Amino acid sequence: MEAIKTEIIVLGAGPGGYAAAFYAADKGKKVILVEQDKRPGGVCLNRGCIPSKALLHATKTISEAREFGSRGIHFAAPRIELDQLRAWKESILTRLSQGIVTLAQRRNVEIVYGRGYFEDSNTLRVETSEGQKFYTFDHAIVAVGSKPAMPKAFDLGNPRIMTSTEALEIEDIPDHLLIIGGGYIGMELGTVYSTLGSQVVVAEAADNILSGADPDLARPVLAHVRKHFKEIRIKARVQKMSTQGKQIKVVMDHEGQVKEDLFDRVLISVGRAPNCDDIGLENTRVQLDEKGFIKVNEQQQTEDPKIYAIGDIAGGLLLAHKASKEARIAVEVIAGEASSFEDIIIPAVVFTEPELAWCGLTEGEARAKGIQVTVSKFPWAACGRALTFEKTDGMTKLIVEPETERILGIGIVGHGAGELIAEGVVAIEMGATVRDLAECVHPHPTLSETLMEAAEAFYGHATHVYTRKKPAAAPQA
């Protein structure tokens, strides 16, 4: 069978893959996009970011309805129709994936549905419903993503033991749910199921939940889930799981004490693994690291000069917006432009209650690296807009380089933190100082004012909170 020639072939149509294909097409390249699933969009759209945020929004309305009783507005108890909830969620995914298809058509990007396999560094074989197809390319971009990790000890072949993929289907509302792993996926899905009525227990092996964030920012999230989850077990390690009737028997060590519990379902949320298996990388010069991710340089190039890798498969932060940025870098390098993933500020958002977001340097990272920083905080209890939401458990935090007063990092915990953090990304990317931020007029009353007032607090003159004035600089000799 004669191979079809293209300039760029992209393997995987997730937020990295379709972003790369579209950007390359916008630059005039002939592009073929290969996707194994019937619906493009990758894990993010189909089994991750989008469905989880849809469910979080839906269940948040339940929480808000309950809270409004203290304000004199009362609602009847919710009646949950899981079939209708799933159908609504699926309608969102369908509309978004159809949007990708439409955009591909307008850009003349051909989407080939099938499993891709590298025959060599020049050829990709695609197993389609119509049979095998072969494509030769000038460059390939691998964007096949990752999947939920399932340790062998937990893989009993029992459907009651779920990963995030199955948990997002909301097949039922289990009375008792164990979540193994207190990272962002576990905490977000725990919020969904707890609000729907499950008694949720979280078992986290580390010293705290959401270990990537500064503890003071994670504290309000922990306080909230302690009130709404049945239990949060820190320093807890699951030793064994077994099927017992229609439940899962779990044995765990919690701070030196062995506990045995029965759960209706168990969600394994202990990280993600790369999708490198069975795509023919061994037939190329591509190299993998010790965890199975593809090794790339700052231009997203692999050890094979014709093959690039982006997104989860390239390791690092496993975030959709990172994949989209890497897509642009890879395409620009292929096009002969100067581009590199250096000093790129990638924000992180956890859509819990309250939301948690940060970008740039965290206080914990500064301490670990021995970097001297000054921290300025503004409590949301002093923010009028936060009071109108009755969301005063938030905080905005600046990480500042003392000598230059340049902003190195920003952290926000509170209502809508994910929508606020982009201002922090802009400030850090542009090398803004605390004074730059303090002198930018922010609208009142808004939550965005907390960024301005955190900057003003650095100098000791925030309007709505009293702080000691920053000592004047000593005169230079």
Secondary structure as the mmCIF struct_conf table of DSSP 4:
data_model
#
loop_
_struct_conf.conf_type_id
_struct_conf.id
_struct_conf.beg_label_comp_id
_struct_conf.beg_label_asym_id
_struct_conf.beg_label_seq_id
_struct_conf.end_label_comp_id
_struct_conf.end_label_asym_id
_struct_conf.end_label_seq_id
HELX_LH_PP_P HELX_LH_PP_P1 GLU A 2 ALA A 3
STRN STRN1 ILE A 4 LEU A 11
BEND BEND1 GLY A 14 GLY A 14
TURN_TY1_P TURN_TY1_P1 PRO A 15 GLY A 16
HELX_RH_AL_P HELX_RH_AL_P1 GLY A 17 ASP A 26
TURN_TY1_P TURN_TY1_P2 LYS A 27 GLY A 28
STRN STRN2 VAL A 31 GLU A 35
BEND BEND2 GLN A 36 ARG A 39
BEND BEND3 GLY A 41 GLY A 41
HELX_RH_AL_P HELX_RH_AL_P2 GLY A 42 ARG A 47
BEND BEND4 GLY A 48 GLY A 48
HELX_RH_AL_P HELX_RH_AL_P3 CYS A 49 GLU A 67
HELX_RH_3T_P HELX_RH_3T_P1 PHE A 68 ARG A 71
TURN_TY1_P TURN_TY1_P3 GLY A 72 GLY A 72
HELX_LH_PP_P HELX_LH_PP_P2 ALA A 76 PRO A 78
HELX_RH_AL_P HELX_RH_AL_P4 LEU A 82 ARG A 106
TURN_TY1_P TURN_TY1_P4 ARG A 107 ASN A 108
HELX_LH_PP_P HELX_LH_PP_P3 VAL A 109 VAL A 109
STRN STRN3 GLU A 110 TYR A 113
BEND BEND5 GLY A 114 GLY A 114
STRN STRN4 ARG A 115 PHE A 118
BEND BEND6 GLU A 119 ASN A 122
STRN STRN5 THR A 123 THR A 128
TURN_TY1_P TURN_TY1_P5 SER A 129 GLU A 130
STRN STRN6 GLY A 131 VAL A 142
STRN STRN7 SER A 146 PRO A 148
HELX_RH_3T_P HELX_RH_3T_P2 LYS A 152 PHE A 154
BEND BEND7 GLY A 157 GLY A 157
TURN_TY1_P TURN_TY1_P6 PRO A 159 ARG A 160
STRN STRN8 ILE A 161 MET A 162
HELX_RH_AL_P HELX_RH_AL_P5 SER A 164 ALA A 167
TURN_TY1_P TURN_TY1_P7 LEU A 168 GLU A 169
BEND BEND8 ASP A 175 ASP A 175
STRN STRN9 HIS A 176 ILE A 180
BEND BEND9 GLY A 183 GLY A 183
HELX_RH_AL_P HELX_RH_AL_P6 TYR A 184 LEU A 196
TURN_TY1_P TURN_TY1_P8 GLY A 197 GLY A 197
STRN STRN10 GLN A 199 GLU A 204
BEND BEND10 ALA A 205 LEU A 210
TURN_TY1_P TURN_TY1_P9 SER A 211 GLY A 212
BEND BEND11 ALA A 213 ALA A 213
HELX_RH_AL_P HELX_RH_AL_P7 PRO A 215 HIS A 228
BEND BEND12 PHE A 229 LYS A 230
STRN STRN11 GLU A 231 ILE A 234
BEND BEND13 LYS A 235 LYS A 235
STRN STRN12 ALA A 236 GLN A 244
TURN_TY1_P TURN_TY1_P10 GLY A 245 LYS A 246
STRN STRN13 GLN A 247 HIS A 254
TURN_TY1_P TURN_TY1_P11 GLU A 255 GLY A 256
STRN STRN14 GLN A 257 PHE A 263
BEND BEND14 ASP A 264 ASP A 264
STRN STRN15 ARG A 265 ILE A 268
BEND BEND15 VAL A 270 VAL A 270
STRN STRN16 ARG A 272 PRO A 274
TURN_TY1_P TURN_TY1_P12 ASP A 277 ASP A 278
BEND BEND16 ILE A 279 ILE A 279
HELX_RH_3T_P HELX_RH_3T_P3 LEU A 281 ASN A 283
BEND BEND17 THR A 284 ARG A 285
STRN STRN17 LEU A 288 LEU A 288
TURN_TY1_P TURN_TY1_P13 GLU A 290 LYS A 291
BEND BEND18 GLY A 292 GLY A 292
HELX_LH_PP_P HELX_LH_PP_P4 PHE A 293 PHE A 293
STRN STRN18 ILE A 294 ILE A 294
HELX_LH_PP_P HELX_LH_PP_P5 LYS A 295 LYS A 295
TURN_TY1_P TURN_TY1_P14 GLU A 298 GLN A 299
BEND BEND19 GLN A 300 GLN A 300
STRN STRN19 GLN A 301 GLN A 301
BEND BEND20 GLU A 303 ASP A 304
TURN_TY1_P TURN_TY1_P15 PRO A 305 LYS A 306
STRN STRN20 ILE A 307 ALA A 309
HELX_RH_3T_P HELX_RH_3T_P4 GLY A 311 ALA A 314
BEND BEND21 GLY A 316 LEU A 317
HELX_RH_AL_P HELX_RH_AL_P8 ALA A 320 ILE A 334
TURN_TY1_P TURN_TY1_P16 ALA A 335 GLY A 336
BEND BEND22 GLU A 342 ASP A 343
STRN STRN21 ALA A 348 VAL A 350
BEND BEND23 THR A 352 PRO A 354
STRN STRN22 GLU A 355 GLY A 360
HELX_RH_AL_P HELX_RH_AL_P9 GLU A 363 LYS A 369
TURN_TY1_P TURN_TY1_P17 GLY A 370 GLY A 370
STRN STRN23 THR A 374 PRO A 379
HELX_RH_3T_P HELX_RH_3T_P5 TRP A 380 ALA A 382
HELX_RH_AL_P HELX_RH_AL_P10 GLY A 384 PHE A 389
TURN_TY1_P TURN_TY1_P18 GLU A 390 GLU A 390
BEND BEND24 ASP A 393 ASP A 393
STRN STRN24 MET A 395 VAL A 400
TURN_TY1_P TURN_TY1_P19 PRO A 402 THR A 404
STRN STRN25 ARG A 406 ARG A 406
STRN STRN26 ILE A 407 GLY A 414
TURN_TY1_P TURN_TY1_P20 HIS A 415 GLY A 416
HELX_RH_AL_P HELX_RH_AL_P11 ALA A 417 GLU A 429
TURN_TY1_P TURN_TY1_P21 MET A 430 GLY A 431
STRN STRN27 THR A 433 THR A 433
HELX_RH_AL_P HELX_RH_AL_P12 VAL A 434 ALA A 438
TURN_TY1_P TURN_TY1_P22 GLU A 439 GLU A 439
BEND BEND25 CYS A 440 CYS A 440
BEND BEND26 HIS A 444 PRO A 445
TURN_TY1_P TURN_TY1_P23 LEU A 447 SER A 448
HELX_RH_AL_P HELX_RH_AL_P13 GLU A 449 PHE A 458
TURN_TY1_P TURN_TY1_P24 TYR A 459 GLY A 460
TURN_TY1_P TURN_TY1_P25 THR A 463 HIS A 464
BEND BEND27 VAL A 465 VAL A 465
HELX_LH_PP_P HELX_LH_PP_P6 ARG A 468 GLN A 476
#
